[in-house]
């Protein structure tokens, strides 16, 4: 079955020990039967999951169930299960739209060729003294106008799509809000002990031990001050100690951590806490 390459934010939710665990990532390709994606965590073949993906130009995000068919490092293949008629139609319409866009972007060459052929067929008329003056040149000019119009429209559409995807992926990849937003809107309402927040941790990504640190035999525990937002995501952090190479690796992993919201007076609150990440050979 024809697959369409597409890079779009995707969330995969899996139940583990009765607790929903959402793994973010981005899609690689999609078809009517399934989707391939690069995820921030590993899944197990045979697991049943929920998927939410916002396909480019689609009116709204698609939410569906799927089965994990293969897992290779961070690349995962998912087969859709029990799609509704509406979901099947949405995917089918999207794939048709992608085909149309491909055909439109390739159409200038046939249009130009046809225009030249039509012009050639009327060249005899233009040679007469009483016929229209140089219709071949007019038709050729129209062909170039059509070609340039389609090229400009295709370029604008591609630029808009790239900007939307790049903004979405940068936000997904960083997992952090800007310092200005954090300082203006999400100032910590409470300082929470590390052992308390540890009990609220629902999604943890282990850091990658940098090759340069391993080669230099750098080890130790990196302590970090972090700010956790009302939704449980890490919105700000800074390392308190350790070599820069290990601190950066620790922060790259913490971007993906997720906590249950800490509540103050029954309401989700922005809080500050401390976490420790260990690196050892």
N, C-alpha and C positions, 0 to 999 in steps of 0.2 A: 504494500500500500504506500502511496506517495506521501512522503513526510515533508513538512515545511520547516525550514530553519527559522527560529524565532527566539529572541532573548527578551524575556519579560519576567518581572518579579513573581515568584511562586511561593506559597506557604503549604507545607505538608504536615498534617497533624496525625499523630499516632497515639493510641492509648497504651500506656505502660504502667502496670500495677494499678490500673484504674484511673490514672492521672493523665490527662491530655498533654502531649508534648508537641509543640509546634516547632518544626525545623524550617528555617527560611532558606531560600536559594533563588536560582534563576533557571528558566527553561532553556533547553538546547534545541529541541525540535518537537513538533506535535503533529498528530494525524487524528483521524476519526476514532482510532482504537486506543491511543495512549499518548504518553508524553515522556520525553527524556529530560532530565534536569541535573544541574550541579547543585548539591545541597551542602549546608554547613554542618551536617552531622550524618552519621551512617544509619541506614535502615537495614532490615533483615528480609531477605527474599521470603515471600509468603505472607508478610504482614499486610493487614488491611489498613488503609490510611484514608484520610480526607484531603482533598486538594482544593486550593483556591488560587486561580491564576487570572491575571488581567491581560488578555490578548490584545495586541495593538489594534486600534480602530474599533474594537468591540465595544458595544454600548455599556456593558457592565461586566464585573468579574464573574468567572465561571466557578461554581462550587460543585464538586462531584466526589464519588467514592472511587477508589482504585486499589489494585493489588500490586505489591512490589514484586517485579519479575526478576530483576538482577541488580546487583550492587557491586561497583568496581571503584574502590576508594571513595571519592565524593560524587561520582557519577552514578545516577540511578535511573532505571527504566520502570515505568509505572503503566499498568494496563487498566483502562477505565472499566468499571463494573457497574451494572445496573443504571446506565444512563437513561434519563427520561427523554421523551420525544422532543421536548423543548431544548434540552441540552444537546441532543444529537443534531437538531436543526441549527442551533447556534454555531456548533463546530463546523458543520457542513457549509453554512453560509459564509463563515469566516474563510474557509479554505477556498471557496469559489471566488471570494473577493480578492484573495491573494493571487489566484490565477489571472483574474481580470487585470490586476495591477501589473503583473508580469507581461501580459499581452499588450497593454497600453504602452508600457515603457519600451517594447520592442517594435512598435508600429511605425515609427518614422520612416524606416527604410522602405517597407512596402508602399507607404503613401507617396514617397518621393518617386519611386520607380513607376508607379501608376501614373503620376502626374506627367512624367517625362514621356511615357508611352502615348498618353492622350495628346500631348503637345506635338509629338512626332506625327500623329495621324492627321493633324490639321495644318501641317507645314505648307502643304500645297496651296491651301486657301490664302495663306498669308502672302504668297508670292504674287497674287493678283493685285492689280492696281486699285480695284474697288473694294477689296476685302478689308477686314479689321487689321489695324496696324500692329504687327508683332504679337499675336496671341500666345505664341510659344513662350516668349519672355514673361508674359503676365502669369501664365499657368505655373511656370517654374518659380516665379516669385511667390505665388500663393503656396506652393509646396514648401518653400523654405519658411514661410510664416507659420504654417501648421506645425512643421517640424520644431521650430524654436518655441512655439507656444506649449506644445506637449513636453518638451525638454524642461522648460521653466517650471511648469506645473509639477512634473515629476521630481524636480530638484527641491521645490518648496515642501512637497509632501514628505520626501525623504529626510529633509532637515528637521521638520517638525517631529516626525516619528523618532529620529535619533535623539533629539533633545529630550522628548518625554521619556524615552527608555533610559537614557543616561542619567537623568535626574532621579528616576525611580530606583535605578540600580545603585547609584551613589548613596542614596538614603538608606537602602537596604543593607549595603555593604558596611557602611559606617556604624549604623545602629545607634548613632548619637545625634543629638541636636546641637546646634551651634552654641558656643559659650554665651553669646548675647541672649539667646532665647532662654537658656538655663538660668542665667543671672537675673533676667527680667521677669520670668514667669514661674520657674520651678525652683525657687530657693528652698533648701531643705527645711522642713518643719520640725524635724527631730533627729537626734543622733542615736542610732540603734546599735547595740552590741553585735559583734561579728557572729557570735554563736546563735543569736536570735535570728539574724537574717539567713544564716546557713540552713535553718529549718524551713525557710520559705523558698529556698532555691528549687526550681522545677526544671530548669534546663541548663546544663553545664557543658561547655566545650573545653576540652583539655588543650593547653598550649602546645605549639610545635617547638621542639628544642632546636634553636637555630644551629646550623652546621658550623658557623664560625665560633659560636660559644662552645660547642662540643669539642671542636678542634683545640680551642684555647683552655679547655678543661674548666670552664666557668660553671659554677654551681651555686646553689643557695636559694633562699626564700625571698621573693619579692613581695613587699607589703604595698598595698594601694588603697588610697582613699577614693571611694566611689559615691556617686549620687544616683539613687534609684528613683525613677519616676513613678507617677501614680499608676501606670499600667504595668509596673514591674520590670521595665527595661532599664538598662544602664545608660544614663544620659550624660554622665560626666565622670572623669577619673584622672588621677595622677599618681605616679609612682613615688613612694617615700624613700626608697633605697635601691641599691643594686646597680650593676652595669646597665648601660643604656640598651644593649642588645637584648638582654633578658627582660628588661622593663617593657620594651616595645612588643616582644613576643607575648608577654603576659597581657598587655592591653589589647592586642589583636584577638586574643581568646575571649577576654571579658566583654567585648562588644556583643557577643552572641549570648551571653548569660541572660537568664530570665528568672524573675522572682514572682511569687505571689505578692500582690500589693500589700504593703504594710499599712495598717489602719490606725488612724488617730480619731478617737471619738466615733468609731464606726465608719469613718470615711477614708478612702484611699489617700495616702499622703506621700509627698516627696520627702525622702529621708537620706541621711548620710550614714555611711558605715565603712568598715575596713575589711578587706579581704587579703588573704595571703596565697600566693602561687609558688609552688616549689619546683625547682629545676635540679634534677640529679641524674648522674650517668647510670 
